[in-house]
Amino acid sequence: MLDLLLTIGHHILVFALVAMLAAEIAAIRPNMRADQIDHLSRLDRGYGIVAGLVVIIGIARVLWGAKGADFFLANPWFWGKMAAFLLIGIVSISPTLSIRRWLTATRANPAFSPSEAEIAPVRRMMLYEAALLPVILICAAAMVRYGAF
């Protein structure tokens, strides 16, 4: 039963992570007002929290799940999944820092709005994150079906 609950929690959190990233991509746009930047900042914070929970539940699955740690740690697909997740995390740093900078700027000047030139690379990085998500899904599917390449 614990394995089932951990798996359900992990899957729900992963879907929430995808939804939050999609919401961020939809929310970032030229001519954002202070309230929109605040909303984007809350989405980004939530995205980070959910990503952390995905990791925590994922570790719990490795340690206490039905397949056992040996299955995961010896599985190259698992490590591919971890590498893709880590890469998404690294790519997400730049957008987070930009959004925080914009939020600070709006607190100092409520009329502040990031330029299109500032928004474009942040949005592009978010799209890179989204493009890497299928790699995780592919590795996850292969992981449960095949123990090795």
Biotite code that builds the C-alpha atoms (Angstrom):
import biotite.structure as struc

atoms = struc.array([
    struc.Atom([0.000, 0.000, 0.000], chain_id="A", res_id=1, res_name="MET", atom_name="CA", element="C"),
    struc.Atom([2.861, 2.400, 0.754], chain_id="A", res_id=2, res_name="LEU", atom_name="CA", element="C"),
    struc.Atom([4.265, 1.877, -2.752], chain_id="A", res_id=3, res_name="ASP", atom_name="CA", element="C"),
    struc.Atom([0.877, 2.680, -4.277], chain_id="A", res_id=4, res_name="LEU", atom_name="CA", element="C"),
    struc.Atom([0.488, 5.859, -2.205], chain_id="A", res_id=5, res_name="LEU", atom_name="CA", element="C"),
    struc.Atom([4.014, 7.024, -3.023], chain_id="A", res_id=6, res_name="LEU", atom_name="CA", element="C"),
    struc.Atom([3.470, 6.335, -6.727], chain_id="A", res_id=7, res_name="THR", atom_name="CA", element="C"),
    struc.Atom([0.155, 8.193, -6.776], chain_id="A", res_id=8, res_name="ILE", atom_name="CA", element="C"),
    struc.Atom([1.684, 11.143, -4.913], chain_id="A", res_id=9, res_name="GLY", atom_name="CA", element="C"),
    struc.Atom([4.688, 11.215, -7.226], chain_id="A", res_id=10, res_name="HIS", atom_name="CA", element="C"),
    struc.Atom([2.527, 11.164, -10.359], chain_id="A", res_id=11, res_name="HIS", atom_name="CA", element="C"),
    struc.Atom([0.157, 13.856, -9.086], chain_id="A", res_id=12, res_name="ILE", atom_name="CA", element="C"),
    struc.Atom([3.108, 16.083, -8.198], chain_id="A", res_id=13, res_name="LEU", atom_name="CA", element="C"),
    struc.Atom([4.705, 15.561, -11.622], chain_id="A", res_id=14, res_name="VAL", atom_name="CA", element="C"),
    struc.Atom([1.453, 16.542, -13.343], chain_id="A", res_id=15, res_name="PHE", atom_name="CA", element="C"),
    struc.Atom([1.222, 19.574, -11.035], chain_id="A", res_id=16, res_name="ALA", atom_name="CA", element="C"),
    struc.Atom([4.789, 20.504, -11.987], chain_id="A", res_id=17, res_name="LEU", atom_name="CA", element="C"),
    struc.Atom([3.919, 20.350, -15.685], chain_id="A", res_id=18, res_name="VAL", atom_name="CA", element="C"),
    struc.Atom([0.779, 22.425, -15.103], chain_id="A", res_id=19, res_name="ALA", atom_name="CA", element="C"),
    struc.Atom([2.692, 25.064, -13.136], chain_id="A", res_id=20, res_name="MET", atom_name="CA", element="C"),
    struc.Atom([5.348, 25.346, -15.830], chain_id="A", res_id=21, res_name="LEU", atom_name="CA", element="C"),
    struc.Atom([2.619, 25.716, -18.464], chain_id="A", res_id=22, res_name="ALA", atom_name="CA", element="C"),
    struc.Atom([0.972, 28.414, -16.335], chain_id="A", res_id=23, res_name="ALA", atom_name="CA", element="C"),
    struc.Atom([4.292, 30.254, -16.031], chain_id="A", res_id=24, res_name="GLU", atom_name="CA", element="C"),
    struc.Atom([4.846, 30.109, -19.786], chain_id="A", res_id=25, res_name="ILE", atom_name="CA", element="C"),
    struc.Atom([1.328, 31.454, -20.333], chain_id="A", res_id=26, res_name="ALA", atom_name="CA", element="C"),
    struc.Atom([1.778, 34.193, -17.721], chain_id="A", res_id=27, res_name="ALA", atom_name="CA", element="C"),
    struc.Atom([5.070, 35.626, -18.937], chain_id="A", res_id=28, res_name="ILE", atom_name="CA", element="C"),
    struc.Atom([4.489, 38.270, -21.584], chain_id="A", res_id=29, res_name="ARG", atom_name="CA", element="C"),
    struc.Atom([5.534, 41.742, -22.632], chain_id="A", res_id=30, res_name="PRO", atom_name="CA", element="C"),
    struc.Atom([4.084, 44.728, -20.786], chain_id="A", res_id=31, res_name="ASN", atom_name="CA", element="C"),
    struc.Atom([3.450, 42.840, -17.540], chain_id="A", res_id=32, res_name="MET", atom_name="CA", element="C"),
    struc.Atom([2.090, 44.955, -14.713], chain_id="A", res_id=33, res_name="ARG", atom_name="CA", element="C"),
    struc.Atom([3.255, 44.671, -11.108], chain_id="A", res_id=34, res_name="ALA", atom_name="CA", element="C"),
    struc.Atom([0.328, 42.392, -10.196], chain_id="A", res_id=35, res_name="ASP", atom_name="CA", element="C"),
    struc.Atom([1.129, 40.091, -13.119], chain_id="A", res_id=36, res_name="GLN", atom_name="CA", element="C"),
    struc.Atom([4.774, 39.922, -12.086], chain_id="A", res_id=37, res_name="ILE", atom_name="CA", element="C"),
    struc.Atom([3.660, 39.123, -8.547], chain_id="A", res_id=38, res_name="ASP", atom_name="CA", element="C"),
    struc.Atom([1.443, 36.340, -9.918], chain_id="A", res_id=39, res_name="HIS", atom_name="CA", element="C"),
    struc.Atom([4.323, 35.003, -12.035], chain_id="A", res_id=40, res_name="LEU", atom_name="CA", element="C"),
    struc.Atom([6.551, 35.081, -8.971], chain_id="A", res_id=41, res_name="SER", atom_name="CA", element="C"),
    struc.Atom([4.018, 33.053, -6.946], chain_id="A", res_id=42, res_name="ARG", atom_name="CA", element="C"),
    struc.Atom([3.745, 30.524, -9.774], chain_id="A", res_id=43, res_name="LEU", atom_name="CA", element="C"),
    struc.Atom([7.523, 30.233, -9.920], chain_id="A", res_id=44, res_name="ASP", atom_name="CA", element="C"),
    struc.Atom([7.768, 29.769, -6.153], chain_id="A", res_id=45, res_name="ARG", atom_name="CA", element="C"),
    struc.Atom([5.079, 27.080, -6.326], chain_id="A", res_id=46, res_name="GLY", atom_name="CA", element="C"),
    struc.Atom([6.935, 25.418, -9.194], chain_id="A", res_id=47, res_name="TYR", atom_name="CA", element="C"),
    struc.Atom([10.059, 25.239, -7.035], chain_id="A", res_id=48, res_name="GLY", atom_name="CA", element="C"),
    struc.Atom([8.148, 23.850, -4.055], chain_id="A", res_id=49, res_name="ILE", atom_name="CA", element="C"),
    struc.Atom([6.446, 21.194, -6.179], chain_id="A", res_id=50, res_name="VAL", atom_name="CA", element="C"),
    struc.Atom([9.803, 20.255, -7.760], chain_id="A", res_id=51, res_name="ALA", atom_name="CA", element="C"),
    struc.Atom([11.215, 19.785, -4.263], chain_id="A", res_id=52, res_name="GLY", atom_name="CA", element="C"),
    struc.Atom([8.263, 17.596, -3.301], chain_id="A", res_id=53, res_name="LEU", atom_name="CA", element="C"),
    struc.Atom([8.742, 15.518, -6.467], chain_id="A", res_id=54, res_name="VAL", atom_name="CA", element="C"),
    struc.Atom([12.326, 14.875, -5.336], chain_id="A", res_id=55, res_name="VAL", atom_name="CA", element="C"),
    struc.Atom([11.302, 14.012, -1.769], chain_id="A", res_id=56, res_name="ILE", atom_name="CA", element="C"),
    struc.Atom([8.561, 11.601, -2.836], chain_id="A", res_id=57, res_name="ILE", atom_name="CA", element="C"),
    struc.Atom([10.855, 10.183, -5.508], chain_id="A", res_id=58, res_name="GLY", atom_name="CA", element="C"),
    struc.Atom([13.528, 9.455, -2.903], chain_id="A", res_id=59, res_name="ILE", atom_name="CA", element="C"),
    struc.Atom([10.862, 7.837, -0.717], chain_id="A", res_id=60, res_name="ALA", atom_name="CA", element="C"),
    struc.Atom([9.868, 5.618, -3.654], chain_id="A", res_id=61, res_name="ARG", atom_name="CA", element="C"),
    struc.Atom([13.478, 4.561, -4.144], chain_id="A", res_id=62, res_name="VAL", atom_name="CA", element="C"),
    struc.Atom([13.963, 3.815, -0.436], chain_id="A", res_id=63, res_name="LEU", atom_name="CA", element="C"),
    struc.Atom([10.593, 2.309, 0.505], chain_id="A", res_id=64, res_name="TRP", atom_name="CA", element="C"),
    struc.Atom([8.893, 1.430, -2.785], chain_id="A", res_id=65, res_name="GLY", atom_name="CA", element="C"),
    struc.Atom([8.113, -2.116, -3.832], chain_id="A", res_id=66, res_name="ALA", atom_name="CA", element="C"),
    struc.Atom([10.931, -2.337, -6.405], chain_id="A", res_id=67, res_name="LYS", atom_name="CA", element="C"),
    struc.Atom([13.616, -1.436, -3.871], chain_id="A", res_id=68, res_name="GLY", atom_name="CA", element="C"),
    struc.Atom([16.634, 0.818, -4.142], chain_id="A", res_id=69, res_name="ALA", atom_name="CA", element="C"),
    struc.Atom([18.729, -1.775, -6.000], chain_id="A", res_id=70, res_name="ASP", atom_name="CA", element="C"),
    struc.Atom([16.296, -1.748, -8.928], chain_id="A", res_id=71, res_name="PHE", atom_name="CA", element="C"),
    struc.Atom([16.520, 2.030, -9.308], chain_id="A", res_id=72, res_name="PHE", atom_name="CA", element="C"),
    struc.Atom([20.195, 2.578, -8.567], chain_id="A", res_id=73, res_name="LEU", atom_name="CA", element="C"),
    struc.Atom([21.297, -0.092, -11.054], chain_id="A", res_id=74, res_name="ALA", atom_name="CA", element="C"),
    struc.Atom([18.922, 1.117, -13.759], chain_id="A", res_id=75, res_name="ASN", atom_name="CA", element="C"),
    struc.Atom([20.487, 3.419, -16.399], chain_id="A", res_id=76, res_name="PRO", atom_name="CA", element="C"),
    struc.Atom([17.036, 4.762, -17.328], chain_id="A", res_id=77, res_name="TRP", atom_name="CA", element="C"),
    struc.Atom([16.633, 5.962, -13.746], chain_id="A", res_id=78, res_name="PHE", atom_name="CA", element="C"),
    struc.Atom([19.888, 7.896, -14.040], chain_id="A", res_id=79, res_name="TRP", atom_name="CA", element="C"),
    struc.Atom([18.773, 9.324, -17.392], chain_id="A", res_id=80, res_name="GLY", atom_name="CA", element="C"),
    struc.Atom([15.599, 10.513, -15.690], chain_id="A", res_id=81, res_name="LYS", atom_name="CA", element="C"),
    struc.Atom([17.616, 12.047, -12.850], chain_id="A", res_id=82, res_name="MET", atom_name="CA", element="C"),
    struc.Atom([19.956, 13.794, -15.304], chain_id="A", res_id=83, res_name="ALA", atom_name="CA", element="C"),
    struc.Atom([17.022, 15.284, -17.230], chain_id="A", res_id=84, res_name="ALA", atom_name="CA", element="C"),
    struc.Atom([15.368, 16.455, -14.003], chain_id="A", res_id=85, res_name="PHE", atom_name="CA", element="C"),
    struc.Atom([18.653, 18.005, -12.831], chain_id="A", res_id=86, res_name="LEU", atom_name="CA", element="C"),
    struc.Atom([19.083, 19.731, -16.189], chain_id="A", res_id=87, res_name="LEU", atom_name="CA", element="C"),
    struc.Atom([15.575, 21.178, -15.938], chain_id="A", res_id=88, res_name="ILE", atom_name="CA", element="C"),
    struc.Atom([16.458, 22.431, -12.458], chain_id="A", res_id=89, res_name="GLY", atom_name="CA", element="C"),
    struc.Atom([19.617, 24.092, -13.728], chain_id="A", res_id=90, res_name="ILE", atom_name="CA", element="C"),
    struc.Atom([17.792, 25.691, -16.668], chain_id="A", res_id=91, res_name="VAL", atom_name="CA", element="C"),
    struc.Atom([15.097, 26.999, -14.282], chain_id="A", res_id=92, res_name="SER", atom_name="CA", element="C"),
    struc.Atom([17.597, 29.010, -12.225], chain_id="A", res_id=93, res_name="ILE", atom_name="CA", element="C"),
    struc.Atom([17.893, 31.846, -14.750], chain_id="A", res_id=94, res_name="SER", atom_name="CA", element="C"),
    struc.Atom([14.123, 32.455, -15.085], chain_id="A", res_id=95, res_name="PRO", atom_name="CA", element="C"),
    struc.Atom([13.712, 32.356, -11.304], chain_id="A", res_id=96, res_name="THR", atom_name="CA", element="C"),
    struc.Atom([16.452, 34.941, -10.794], chain_id="A", res_id=97, res_name="LEU", atom_name="CA", element="C"),
    struc.Atom([14.951, 37.216, -13.470], chain_id="A", res_id=98, res_name="SER", atom_name="CA", element="C"),
    struc.Atom([11.455, 36.950, -11.995], chain_id="A", res_id=99, res_name="ILE", atom_name="CA", element="C"),
    struc.Atom([12.787, 37.768, -8.525], chain_id="A", res_id=100, res_name="ARG", atom_name="CA", element="C"),
    struc.Atom([14.661, 40.747, -9.949], chain_id="A", res_id=101, res_name="ARG", atom_name="CA", element="C"),
    struc.Atom([11.466, 41.974, -11.645], chain_id="A", res_id=102, res_name="TRP", atom_name="CA", element="C"),
    struc.Atom([9.480, 41.532, -8.442], chain_id="A", res_id=103, res_name="LEU", atom_name="CA", element="C"),
    struc.Atom([12.053, 43.591, -6.524], chain_id="A", res_id=104, res_name="THR", atom_name="CA", element="C"),
    struc.Atom([11.912, 46.263, -9.237], chain_id="A", res_id=105, res_name="ALA", atom_name="CA", element="C"),
    struc.Atom([8.105, 46.462, -9.013], chain_id="A", res_id=106, res_name="THR", atom_name="CA", element="C"),
    struc.Atom([8.309, 46.942, -5.262], chain_id="A", res_id=107, res_name="ARG", atom_name="CA", element="C"),
    struc.Atom([10.655, 49.878, -5.796], chain_id="A", res_id=108, res_name="ALA", atom_name="CA", element="C"),
    struc.Atom([8.661, 51.215, -8.747], chain_id="A", res_id=109, res_name="ASN", atom_name="CA", element="C"),
    struc.Atom([5.114, 49.845, -9.252], chain_id="A", res_id=110, res_name="PRO", atom_name="CA", element="C"),
    struc.Atom([5.202, 51.108, -12.853], chain_id="A", res_id=111, res_name="ALA", atom_name="CA", element="C"),
    struc.Atom([8.173, 48.860, -13.699], chain_id="A", res_id=112, res_name="PHE", atom_name="CA", element="C"),
    struc.Atom([7.661, 46.432, -16.562], chain_id="A", res_id=113, res_name="SER", atom_name="CA", element="C"),
    struc.Atom([10.420, 44.237, -17.986], chain_id="A", res_id=114, res_name="PRO", atom_name="CA", element="C"),
    struc.Atom([11.212, 44.921, -21.610], chain_id="A", res_id=115, res_name="SER", atom_name="CA", element="C"),
    struc.Atom([10.505, 42.467, -24.381], chain_id="A", res_id=116, res_name="GLU", atom_name="CA", element="C"),
    struc.Atom([14.275, 41.959, -24.636], chain_id="A", res_id=117, res_name="ALA", atom_name="CA", element="C"),
    struc.Atom([14.336, 40.909, -20.949], chain_id="A", res_id=118, res_name="GLU", atom_name="CA", element="C"),
    struc.Atom([11.312, 38.638, -21.254], chain_id="A", res_id=119, res_name="ILE", atom_name="CA", element="C"),
    struc.Atom([12.319, 36.754, -24.421], chain_id="A", res_id=120, res_name="ALA", atom_name="CA", element="C"),
    struc.Atom([15.304, 34.834, -22.964], chain_id="A", res_id=121, res_name="PRO", atom_name="CA", element="C"),
    struc.Atom([13.365, 33.962, -19.796], chain_id="A", res_id=122, res_name="VAL", atom_name="CA", element="C"),
    struc.Atom([10.471, 32.592, -21.816], chain_id="A", res_id=123, res_name="ARG", atom_name="CA", element="C"),
    struc.Atom([12.926, 30.703, -24.038], chain_id="A", res_id=124, res_name="ARG", atom_name="CA", element="C"),
    struc.Atom([14.488, 29.033, -20.980], chain_id="A", res_id=125, res_name="MET", atom_name="CA", element="C"),
    struc.Atom([11.020, 28.042, -19.750], chain_id="A", res_id=126, res_name="MET", atom_name="CA", element="C"),
    struc.Atom([10.348, 26.493, -23.148], chain_id="A", res_id=127, res_name="LEU", atom_name="CA", element="C"),
    struc.Atom([13.639, 24.573, -22.878], chain_id="A", res_id=128, res_name="TYR", atom_name="CA", element="C"),
    struc.Atom([12.427, 23.227, -19.528], chain_id="A", res_id=129, res_name="GLU", atom_name="CA", element="C"),
    struc.Atom([9.180, 22.133, -21.152], chain_id="A", res_id=130, res_name="ALA", atom_name="CA", element="C"),
    struc.Atom([11.076, 20.510, -24.028], chain_id="A", res_id=131, res_name="ALA", atom_name="CA", element="C"),
    struc.Atom([13.071, 18.409, -21.560], chain_id="A", res_id=132, res_name="LEU", atom_name="CA", element="C"),
    struc.Atom([9.986, 17.043, -19.784], chain_id="A", res_id=133, res_name="LEU", atom_name="CA", element="C"),
    struc.Atom([9.321, 14.333, -22.392], chain_id="A", res_id=134, res_name="PRO", atom_name="CA", element="C"),
    struc.Atom([12.844, 12.991, -21.765], chain_id="A", res_id=135, res_name="VAL", atom_name="CA", element="C"),
    struc.Atom([11.825, 12.304, -18.164], chain_id="A", res_id=136, res_name="ILE", atom_name="CA", element="C"),
    struc.Atom([8.638, 10.569, -19.295], chain_id="A", res_id=137, res_name="LEU", atom_name="CA", element="C"),
    struc.Atom([10.491, 8.435, -21.829], chain_id="A", res_id=138, res_name="ILE", atom_name="CA", element="C"),
    struc.Atom([13.110, 7.425, -19.272], chain_id="A", res_id=139, res_name="CYS", atom_name="CA", element="C"),
    struc.Atom([10.430, 6.693, -16.660], chain_id="A", res_id=140, res_name="ALA", atom_name="CA", element="C"),
    struc.Atom([8.514, 4.452, -19.056], chain_id="A", res_id=141, res_name="ALA", atom_name="CA", element="C"),
    struc.Atom([11.684, 2.636, -20.115], chain_id="A", res_id=142, res_name="ALA", atom_name="CA", element="C"),
    struc.Atom([12.862, 2.362, -16.512], chain_id="A", res_id=143, res_name="MET", atom_name="CA", element="C"),
    struc.Atom([9.890, 0.278, -15.377], chain_id="A", res_id=144, res_name="VAL", atom_name="CA", element="C"),
    struc.Atom([10.068, -1.960, -18.452], chain_id="A", res_id=145, res_name="ARG", atom_name="CA", element="C"),
    struc.Atom([13.778, -2.468, -19.022], chain_id="A", res_id=146, res_name="TYR", atom_name="CA", element="C"),
    struc.Atom([16.534, -2.843, -16.477], chain_id="A", res_id=147, res_name="GLY", atom_name="CA", element="C"),
    struc.Atom([19.329, -1.889, -18.849], chain_id="A", res_id=148, res_name="ALA", atom_name="CA", element="C"),
    struc.Atom([19.893, -0.403, -22.315], chain_id="A", res_id=149, res_name="PHE", atom_name="CA", element="C"),
])
